[in-house]
């Protein structure tokens, strides 16, 4: 499960930024996870709980993870139709051509974090 490694990297990024801002303990993390990002929200939550249970110094015991799910969206470069793709190679439901350009859904980013 690569989500444990992803969460470790995310927490490292937060830790580095928090140190610059003189934030000692993080109480809340908000992530944006795209439907086609290859990261499973449930697995990210489990990984966050694993790091929390290991008493990582920067996370408060009751630290909270909020995951904002980003729906996948594509736009056909031929006919202009905007639609919900089911995979990375987006086939337009209108003209049935694999010309869809993904416009949303691949994001995996820290939206914000809070601490003291």
GUZALUM-844074 format. One record per atom (N, C-alpha, C): residue in three letters; x, y, z negated. Coordinates in nm, 2 decimals. Layout:
BEGIN
<node code="ALA" u="X" v="Y" w="Z"/>
...
// end
This chain:
BEGIN
<node code="UNK" u="0.08" v="-0.12" w="0.00"/>
<node code="UNK" u="0.00" v="0.00" w="0.00"/>
<node code="UNK" u="0.09" v="0.12" w="0.00"/>
<node code="UNK" u="0.09" v="0.20" w="0.11"/>
<node code="UNK" u="0.18" v="0.31" w="0.12"/>
<node code="UNK" u="0.13" v="0.43" w="0.05"/>
<node code="UNK" u="0.00" v="0.43" w="0.00"/>
<node code="UNK" u="-0.05" v="0.54" w="-0.07"/>
<node code="UNK" u="0.02" v="0.57" w="-0.20"/>
<node code="UNK" u="0.08" v="0.47" w="-0.27"/>
<node code="UNK" u="0.16" v="0.49" w="-0.39"/>
<node code="UNK" u="0.28" v="0.58" w="-0.35"/>
<node code="UNK" u="0.35" v="0.55" w="-0.24"/>
<node code="UNK" u="0.46" v="0.62" w="-0.20"/>
<node code="UNK" u="0.42" v="0.77" w="-0.16"/>
<node code="UNK" u="0.30" v="0.78" w="-0.09"/>
<node code="UNK" u="0.25" v="0.91" w="-0.05"/>
<node code="UNK" u="0.22" v="0.99" w="-0.17"/>
<node code="UNK" u="0.16" v="0.93" w="-0.27"/>
<node code="UNK" u="0.13" v="1.01" w="-0.39"/>
<node code="UNK" u="0.25" v="1.05" w="-0.47"/>
<node code="UNK" u="0.35" v="0.96" w="-0.47"/>
<node code="UNK" u="0.48" v="1.00" w="-0.53"/>
<node code="UNK" u="0.54" v="1.12" w="-0.46"/>
<node code="UNK" u="0.53" v="1.12" w="-0.33"/>
<node code="UNK" u="0.59" v="1.24" w="-0.25"/>
<node code="UNK" u="0.50" v="1.36" w="-0.28"/>
<node code="UNK" u="0.37" v="1.35" w="-0.28"/>
<node code="UNK" u="0.28" v="1.46" w="-0.31"/>
<node code="UNK" u="0.32" v="1.52" w="-0.45"/>
<node code="UNK" u="0.33" v="1.43" w="-0.55"/>
<node code="UNK" u="0.36" v="1.48" w="-0.68"/>
<node code="UNK" u="0.50" v="1.54" w="-0.69"/>
<node code="UNK" u="0.59" v="1.50" w="-0.61"/>
<node code="UNK" u="0.73" v="1.56" w="-0.61"/>
<node code="UNK" u="0.72" v="1.70" w="-0.55"/>
<node code="UNK" u="0.64" v="1.72" w="-0.45"/>
<node code="UNK" u="0.62" v="1.85" w="-0.39"/>
<node code="UNK" u="0.55" v="1.95" w="-0.49"/>
<node code="UNK" u="0.45" v="1.90" w="-0.56"/>
<node code="UNK" u="0.39" v="1.98" w="-0.66"/>
<node code="UNK" u="0.48" v="2.01" w="-0.77"/>
<node code="UNK" u="0.56" v="1.91" w="-0.81"/>
<node code="UNK" u="0.66" v="1.94" w="-0.92"/>
<node code="UNK" u="0.76" v="2.05" w="-0.89"/>
<node code="UNK" u="0.81" v="2.04" w="-0.77"/>
<node code="UNK" u="0.91" v="2.14" w="-0.72"/>
<node code="UNK" u="0.85" v="2.28" w="-0.71"/>
<node code="UNK" u="0.72" v="2.29" w="-0.66"/>
<node code="UNK" u="0.66" v="2.42" w="-0.66"/>
<node code="UNK" u="0.62" v="2.47" w="-0.80"/>
<node code="UNK" u="0.57" v="2.38" w="-0.88"/>
<node code="UNK" u="0.54" v="2.41" w="-1.02"/>
<node code="UNK" u="0.66" v="2.47" w="-1.10"/>
<node code="UNK" u="0.77" v="2.41" w="-1.08"/>
<node code="UNK" u="0.89" v="2.45" w="-1.15"/>
<node code="UNK" u="0.93" v="2.59" w="-1.11"/>
<node code="UNK" u="0.91" v="2.63" w="-0.98"/>
<node code="UNK" u="0.94" v="2.76" w="-0.94"/>
<node code="UNK" u="0.84" v="2.86" w="-1.00"/>
<node code="UNK" u="0.72" v="2.82" w="-1.03"/>
<node code="UNK" u="0.62" v="2.90" w="-1.09"/>
<node code="UNK" u="0.61" v="2.90" w="-1.24"/>
<node code="UNK" u="0.70" v="2.82" w="-1.30"/>
<node code="UNK" u="0.71" v="2.80" w="-1.44"/>
<node code="UNK" u="0.58" v="2.73" w="-1.50"/>
<node code="UNK" u="0.53" v="2.64" w="-1.42"/>
<node code="UNK" u="0.42" v="2.56" w="-1.46"/>
<node code="UNK" u="0.47" v="2.43" w="-1.52"/>
<node code="UNK" u="0.44" v="2.40" w="-1.64"/>
<node code="UNK" u="0.50" v="2.28" w="-1.71"/>
<node code="UNK" u="0.41" v="2.15" w="-1.69"/>
<node code="UNK" u="0.28" v="2.17" w="-1.70"/>
<node code="UNK" u="0.19" v="2.06" w="-1.69"/>
<node code="UNK" u="0.08" v="2.08" w="-1.59"/>
<node code="UNK" u="0.05" v="1.99" w="-1.51"/>
<node code="UNK" u="-0.05" v="2.00" w="-1.41"/>
<node code="UNK" u="-0.18" v="1.93" w="-1.46"/>
<node code="UNK" u="-0.29" v="2.00" w="-1.44"/>
<node code="UNK" u="-0.42" v="1.95" w="-1.49"/>
<node code="UNK" u="-0.52" v="1.91" w="-1.38"/>
<node code="UNK" u="-0.49" v="1.96" w="-1.26"/>
<node code="UNK" u="-0.58" v="1.93" w="-1.15"/>
<node code="UNK" u="-0.51" v="1.94" w="-1.01"/>
<node code="UNK" u="-0.53" v="1.84" w="-0.93"/>
<node code="UNK" u="-0.48" v="1.84" w="-0.79"/>
<node code="UNK" u="-0.59" v="1.82" w="-0.69"/>
<node code="UNK" u="-0.59" v="1.91" w="-0.59"/>
<node code="UNK" u="-0.69" v="1.90" w="-0.48"/>
<node code="UNK" u="-0.62" v="1.86" w="-0.35"/>
<node code="UNK" u="-0.66" v="1.75" w="-0.29"/>
<node code="UNK" u="-0.60" v="1.71" w="-0.17"/>
<node code="UNK" u="-0.71" v="1.71" w="-0.06"/>
<node code="UNK" u="-0.67" v="1.74" w="0.07"/>
<node code="UNK" u="-0.75" v="1.73" w="0.18"/>
<node code="UNK" u="-0.70" v="1.61" w="0.26"/>
<node code="UNK" u="-0.79" v="1.51" w="0.27"/>
<node code="UNK" u="-0.76" v="1.38" w="0.34"/>
<node code="UNK" u="-0.84" v="1.36" w="0.46"/>
<node code="UNK" u="-0.78" v="1.36" w="0.58"/>
<node code="UNK" u="-0.86" v="1.35" w="0.70"/>
<node code="UNK" u="-0.90" v="1.20" w="0.72"/>
<node code="UNK" u="-1.01" v="1.19" w="0.79"/>
<node code="UNK" u="-1.07" v="1.06" w="0.82"/>
<node code="UNK" u="-0.97" v="0.97" w="0.90"/>
<node code="UNK" u="-0.89" v="1.03" w="0.98"/>
<node code="UNK" u="-0.79" v="0.96" w="1.07"/>
<node code="UNK" u="-0.65" v="0.98" w="1.02"/>
<node code="UNK" u="-0.63" v="1.01" w="0.89"/>
<node code="UNK" u="-0.50" v="1.04" w="0.84"/>
<node code="UNK" u="-0.41" v="0.92" w="0.81"/>
<node code="UNK" u="-0.47" v="0.80" w="0.81"/>
<node code="UNK" u="-0.41" v="0.68" w="0.77"/>
<node code="UNK" u="-0.38" v="0.67" w="0.62"/>
<node code="UNK" u="-0.46" v="0.75" w="0.55"/>
<node code="UNK" u="-0.45" v="0.74" w="0.40"/>
<node code="UNK" u="-0.59" v="0.72" w="0.35"/>
<node code="UNK" u="-0.60" v="0.62" w="0.26"/>
<node code="UNK" u="-0.73" v="0.58" w="0.20"/>
<node code="UNK" u="-0.75" v="0.66" w="0.07"/>
<node code="UNK" u="-0.86" v="0.74" w="0.07"/>
<node code="UNK" u="-0.89" v="0.81" w="-0.05"/>
<node code="UNK" u="-0.89" v="0.73" w="-0.18"/>
<node code="UNK" u="-0.95" v="0.61" w="-0.18"/>
<node code="UNK" u="-0.96" v="0.53" w="-0.30"/>
<node code="UNK" u="-0.82" v="0.48" w="-0.34"/>
<node code="UNK" u="-0.74" v="0.45" w="-0.25"/>
<node code="UNK" u="-0.60" v="0.41" w="-0.28"/>
<node code="UNK" u="-0.52" v="0.52" w="-0.33"/>
<node code="UNK" u="-0.54" v="0.65" w="-0.28"/>
<node code="UNK" u="-0.47" v="0.76" w="-0.34"/>
<node code="UNK" u="-0.52" v="0.79" w="-0.48"/>
<node code="UNK" u="-0.65" v="0.77" w="-0.51"/>
<node code="UNK" u="-0.69" v="0.79" w="-0.65"/>
<node code="UNK" u="-0.63" v="0.68" w="-0.74"/>
<node code="UNK" u="-0.62" v="0.56" w="-0.69"/>
<node code="UNK" u="-0.56" v="0.46" w="-0.77"/>
<node code="UNK" u="-0.41" v="0.49" w="-0.80"/>
<node code="UNK" u="-0.34" v="0.54" w="-0.70"/>
<node code="UNK" u="-0.20" v="0.57" w="-0.71"/>
<node code="UNK" u="-0.19" v="0.69" w="-0.81"/>
<node code="UNK" u="-0.27" v="0.79" w="-0.80"/>
<node code="UNK" u="-0.27" v="0.90" w="-0.90"/>
<node code="UNK" u="-0.28" v="0.85" w="-1.04"/>
<node code="UNK" u="-0.38" v="0.76" w="-1.06"/>
<node code="UNK" u="-0.40" v="0.70" w="-1.19"/>
<node code="UNK" u="-0.28" v="0.62" w="-1.24"/>
<node code="UNK" u="-0.21" v="0.55" w="-1.15"/>
<node code="UNK" u="-0.09" v="0.48" w="-1.18"/>
<node code="UNK" u="0.02" v="0.58" w="-1.24"/>
<node code="UNK" u="0.04" v="0.68" w="-1.16"/>
<node code="UNK" u="0.14" v="0.78" w="-1.21"/>
<node code="UNK" u="0.10" v="0.85" w="-1.34"/>
<node code="UNK" u="-0.03" v="0.87" w="-1.35"/>
<node code="UNK" u="-0.08" v="0.93" w="-1.48"/>
<node code="UNK" u="-0.06" v="0.84" w="-1.60"/>
<node code="UNK" u="-0.08" v="0.71" w="-1.57"/>
<node code="UNK" u="-0.07" v="0.61" w="-1.68"/>
<node code="UNK" u="0.08" v="0.59" w="-1.72"/>
<node code="UNK" u="0.17" v="0.62" w="-1.63"/>
<node code="UNK" u="0.31" v="0.61" w="-1.66"/>
<node code="UNK" u="0.36" v="0.73" w="-1.74"/>
<node code="UNK" u="0.27" v="0.81" w="-1.78"/>
<node code="UNK" u="0.30" v="0.93" w="-1.86"/>
<node code="UNK" u="0.40" v="1.02" w="-1.79"/>
<node code="UNK" u="0.38" v="1.04" w="-1.67"/>
<node code="UNK" u="0.47" v="1.13" w="-1.59"/>
<node code="UNK" u="0.47" v="1.27" w="-1.66"/>
<node code="UNK" u="0.58" v="1.32" w="-1.69"/>
<node code="UNK" u="0.59" v="1.45" w="-1.77"/>
<node code="UNK" u="0.51" v="1.56" w="-1.72"/>
<node code="UNK" u="0.50" v="1.58" w="-1.59"/>
<node code="UNK" u="0.43" v="1.70" w="-1.54"/>
<node code="UNK" u="0.28" v="1.68" w="-1.54"/>
<node code="UNK" u="0.22" v="1.56" w="-1.55"/>
<node code="UNK" u="0.08" v="1.54" w="-1.54"/>
<node code="UNK" u="0.02" v="1.54" w="-1.68"/>
<node code="UNK" u="-0.09" v="1.61" w="-1.71"/>
<node code="UNK" u="-0.16" v="1.60" w="-1.83"/>
<node code="UNK" u="-0.23" v="1.47" w="-1.84"/>
<node code="UNK" u="-0.26" v="1.42" w="-1.96"/>
<node code="UNK" u="-0.32" v="1.29" w="-1.97"/>
<node code="UNK" u="-0.46" v="1.28" w="-1.90"/>
<node code="UNK" u="-0.53" v="1.40" w="-1.90"/>
<node code="UNK" u="-0.66" v="1.40" w="-1.84"/>
<node code="UNK" u="-0.66" v="1.47" w="-1.70"/>
<node code="UNK" u="-0.54" v="1.47" w="-1.64"/>
<node code="UNK" u="-0.53" v="1.54" w="-1.51"/>
<node code="UNK" u="-0.63" v="1.48" w="-1.41"/>
<node code="UNK" u="-0.68" v="1.56" w="-1.32"/>
<node code="UNK" u="-0.79" v="1.52" w="-1.24"/>
<node code="UNK" u="-0.74" v="1.54" w="-1.09"/>
<node code="UNK" u="-0.78" v="1.44" w="-1.01"/>
<node code="UNK" u="-0.75" v="1.44" w="-0.87"/>
<node code="UNK" u="-0.89" v="1.46" w="-0.79"/>
<node code="UNK" u="-0.89" v="1.57" w="-0.71"/>
<node code="UNK" u="-1.01" v="1.59" w="-0.63"/>
<node code="UNK" u="-0.97" v="1.57" w="-0.49"/>
<node code="UNK" u="-1.04" v="1.48" w="-0.42"/>
<node code="UNK" u="-1.01" v="1.46" w="-0.28"/>
<node code="UNK" u="-1.13" v="1.51" w="-0.19"/>
<node code="UNK" u="-1.09" v="1.60" w="-0.10"/>
<node code="UNK" u="-1.18" v="1.66" w="-0.01"/>
<node code="UNK" u="-1.16" v="1.59" w="0.12"/>
<node code="UNK" u="-1.27" v="1.52" w="0.17"/>
<node code="UNK" u="-1.26" v="1.44" w="0.29"/>
<node code="UNK" u="-1.29" v="1.53" w="0.41"/>
<node code="UNK" u="-1.19" v="1.52" w="0.51"/>
<node code="UNK" u="-1.21" v="1.60" w="0.63"/>
<node code="UNK" u="-1.26" v="1.50" w="0.74"/>
<node code="UNK" u="-1.37" v="1.54" w="0.80"/>
<node code="UNK" u="-1.43" v="1.46" w="0.90"/>
<node code="UNK" u="-1.35" v="1.47" w="1.03"/>
<node code="UNK" u="-1.34" v="1.37" w="1.11"/>
<node code="UNK" u="-1.27" v="1.37" w="1.24"/>
<node code="UNK" u="-1.36" v="1.44" w="1.34"/>
<node code="UNK" u="-1.29" v="1.53" w="1.42"/>
<node code="UNK" u="-1.36" v="1.60" w="1.53"/>
<node code="UNK" u="-1.27" v="1.60" w="1.65"/>
<node code="UNK" u="-1.34" v="1.59" w="1.76"/>
<node code="UNK" u="-1.26" v="1.59" w="1.89"/>
<node code="UNK" u="-1.34" v="1.68" w="1.99"/>
<node code="UNK" u="-1.27" v="1.73" w="2.09"/>
<node code="UNK" u="-1.33" v="1.81" w="2.19"/>
<node code="UNK" u="-1.28" v="1.75" w="2.33"/>
<node code="UNK" u="-1.37" v="1.73" w="2.42"/>
<node code="UNK" u="-1.33" v="1.68" w="2.55"/>
<node code="UNK" u="-1.27" v="1.79" w="2.63"/>
<node code="UNK" u="-1.15" v="1.76" w="2.69"/>
<node code="UNK" u="-1.09" v="1.87" w="2.76"/>
<node code="UNK" u="-1.15" v="1.88" w="2.91"/>
<node code="UNK" u="-1.23" v="1.78" w="2.94"/>
<node code="UNK" u="-1.30" v="1.79" w="3.08"/>
<node code="UNK" u="-1.43" v="1.86" w="3.07"/>
<node code="UNK" u="-1.52" v="1.82" w="2.98"/>
<node code="UNK" u="-1.66" v="1.87" w="2.98"/>
<node code="UNK" u="-1.68" v="1.97" w="2.86"/>
<node code="UNK" u="-1.59" v="1.97" w="2.76"/>
<node code="UNK" u="-1.60" v="2.06" w="2.65"/>
<node code="UNK" u="-1.69" v="2.01" w="2.54"/>
<node code="UNK" u="-1.74" v="1.89" w="2.54"/>
<node code="UNK" u="-1.83" v="1.84" w="2.44"/>
<node code="UNK" u="-1.75" v="1.82" w="2.31"/>
<node code="UNK" u="-1.80" v="1.87" w="2.20"/>
<node code="UNK" u="-1.74" v="1.84" w="2.07"/>
<node code="UNK" u="-1.81" v="1.72" w="2.00"/>
<node code="UNK" u="-1.74" v="1.63" w="1.95"/>
<node code="UNK" u="-1.80" v="1.51" w="1.90"/>
<node code="UNK" u="-1.72" v="1.44" w="1.79"/>
<node code="UNK" u="-1.77" v="1.34" w="1.73"/>
<node code="UNK" u="-1.71" v="1.27" w="1.62"/>
<node code="UNK" u="-1.64" v="1.14" w="1.67"/>
<node code="UNK" u="-1.51" v="1.14" w="1.68"/>
<node code="UNK" u="-1.44" v="1.02" w="1.74"/>
<node code="UNK" u="-1.42" v="0.92" w="1.63"/>
<node code="UNK" u="-1.42" v="0.79" w="1.67"/>
<node code="UNK" u="-1.40" v="0.68" w="1.58"/>
<node code="UNK" u="-1.26" v="0.64" w="1.57"/>
<node code="UNK" u="-1.17" v="0.69" w="1.65"/>
<node code="UNK" u="-1.03" v="0.65" w="1.65"/>
<node code="UNK" u="-0.94" v="0.76" w="1.71"/>
<node code="UNK" u="-0.81" v="0.75" w="1.70"/>
<node code="UNK" u="-0.72" v="0.85" w="1.76"/>
<node code="UNK" u="-0.74" v="0.87" w="1.91"/>
<node code="UNK" u="-0.75" v="0.77" w="1.98"/>
<node code="UNK" u="-0.78" v="0.78" w="2.13"/>
<node code="UNK" u="-0.93" v="0.80" w="2.14"/>
<node code="UNK" u="-0.96" v="0.93" w="2.16"/>
<node code="UNK" u="-1.10" v="0.97" w="2.16"/>
<node code="UNK" u="-1.16" v="0.96" w="2.31"/>
<node code="UNK" u="-1.26" v="0.88" w="2.32"/>
<node code="UNK" u="-1.33" v="0.87" w="2.45"/>
<node code="UNK" u="-1.46" v="0.95" w="2.44"/>
<node code="UNK" u="-1.47" v="1.04" w="2.53"/>
<node code="UNK" u="-1.59" v="1.13" w="2.53"/>
<node code="UNK" u="-1.72" v="1.06" w="2.55"/>
<node code="UNK" u="-1.82" v="1.07" w="2.47"/>
<node code="UNK" u="-1.94" v="1.00" w="2.48"/>
<node code="UNK" u="-2.03" v="1.06" w="2.60"/>
<node code="UNK" u="-1.99" v="1.18" w="2.65"/>
<node code="UNK" u="-2.07" v="1.24" w="2.76"/>
<node code="UNK" u="-2.01" v="1.20" w="2.89"/>
<node code="UNK" u="-1.88" v="1.21" w="2.92"/>
<node code="UNK" u="-1.83" v="1.18" w="3.05"/>
<node code="UNK" u="-1.75" v="1.05" w="3.05"/>
<node code="UNK" u="-1.74" v="0.98" w="2.93"/>
<node code="UNK" u="-1.68" v="0.85" w="2.91"/>
<node code="UNK" u="-1.54" v="0.84" w="2.96"/>
<node code="UNK" u="-1.47" v="0.95" w="2.94"/>
<node code="UNK" u="-1.33" v="0.96" w="2.98"/>
<node code="UNK" u="-1.24" v="0.98" w="2.85"/>
<node code="UNK" u="-1.13" v="0.91" w="2.84"/>
<node code="UNK" u="-1.04" v="0.93" w="2.72"/>
<node code="UNK" u="-0.96" v="1.06" w="2.73"/>
<node code="UNK" u="-1.04" v="1.17" w="2.72"/>
<node code="UNK" u="-0.98" v="1.30" w="2.73"/>
<node code="UNK" u="-1.00" v="1.39" w="2.61"/>
<node code="UNK" u="-1.04" v="1.32" w="2.50"/>
<node code="UNK" u="-1.07" v="1.39" w="2.38"/>
<node code="UNK" u="-0.94" v="1.44" w="2.31"/>
<node code="UNK" u="-0.95" v="1.57" w="2.27"/>
<node code="UNK" u="-0.84" v="1.62" w="2.19"/>
<node code="UNK" u="-0.88" v="1.64" w="2.04"/>
<node code="UNK" u="-0.81" v="1.57" w="1.95"/>
<node code="UNK" u="-0.85" v="1.58" w="1.81"/>
<node code="UNK" u="-0.83" v="1.72" w="1.76"/>
<node code="UNK" u="-0.94" v="1.77" w="1.70"/>
<node code="UNK" u="-0.93" v="1.91" w="1.64"/>
<node code="UNK" u="-0.93" v="1.91" w="1.49"/>
<node code="UNK" u="-0.97" v="1.79" w="1.43"/>
<node code="UNK" u="-0.97" v="1.78" w="1.28"/>
<node code="UNK" u="-0.98" v="1.63" w="1.25"/>
<node code="UNK" u="-0.93" v="1.60" w="1.13"/>
<node code="UNK" u="-0.94" v="1.46" w="1.08"/>
<node code="UNK" u="-0.81" v="1.39" w="1.06"/>
<node code="UNK" u="-0.70" v="1.46" w="1.09"/>
<node code="UNK" u="-0.56" v="1.40" w="1.07"/>
<node code="UNK" u="-0.49" v="1.46" w="0.95"/>
<node code="UNK" u="-0.55" v="1.55" w="0.88"/>
<node code="UNK" u="-0.49" v="1.62" w="0.77"/>
<node code="UNK" u="-0.46" v="1.54" w="0.65"/>
<node code="UNK" u="-0.35" v="1.56" w="0.59"/>
<node code="UNK" u="-0.32" v="1.51" w="0.46"/>
<node code="UNK" u="-0.23" v="1.62" w="0.39"/>
<node code="UNK" u="-0.30" v="1.70" w="0.31"/>
<node code="UNK" u="-0.22" v="1.81" w="0.25"/>
<node code="UNK" u="-0.28" v="1.84" w="0.11"/>
<node code="UNK" u="-0.19" v="1.91" w="0.03"/>
<node code="UNK" u="-0.23" v="1.96" w="-0.10"/>
<node code="UNK" u="-0.30" v="2.09" w="-0.08"/>
<node code="UNK" u="-0.43" v="2.10" w="-0.11"/>
<node code="UNK" u="-0.50" v="2.22" w="-0.10"/>
<node code="UNK" u="-0.47" v="2.32" w="-0.21"/>
<node code="UNK" u="-0.46" v="2.26" w="-0.34"/>
<node code="UNK" u="-0.42" v="2.34" w="-0.45"/>
<node code="UNK" u="-0.39" v="2.25" w="-0.57"/>
<node code="UNK" u="-0.34" v="2.31" w="-0.67"/>
<node code="UNK" u="-0.32" v="2.24" w="-0.80"/>
<node code="UNK" u="-0.33" v="2.35" w="-0.91"/>
<node code="UNK" u="-0.36" v="2.30" w="-1.03"/>
<node code="UNK" u="-0.37" v="2.39" w="-1.14"/>
<node code="UNK" u="-0.29" v="2.33" w="-1.26"/>
<node code="UNK" u="-0.24" v="2.42" w="-1.34"/>
<node code="UNK" u="-0.16" v="2.38" w="-1.45"/>
<node code="UNK" u="-0.14" v="2.50" w="-1.55"/>
<node code="UNK" u="-0.06" v="2.47" w="-1.65"/>
<node code="UNK" u="-0.03" v="2.57" w="-1.75"/>
<node code="UNK" u="0.12" v="2.58" w="-1.77"/>
// end
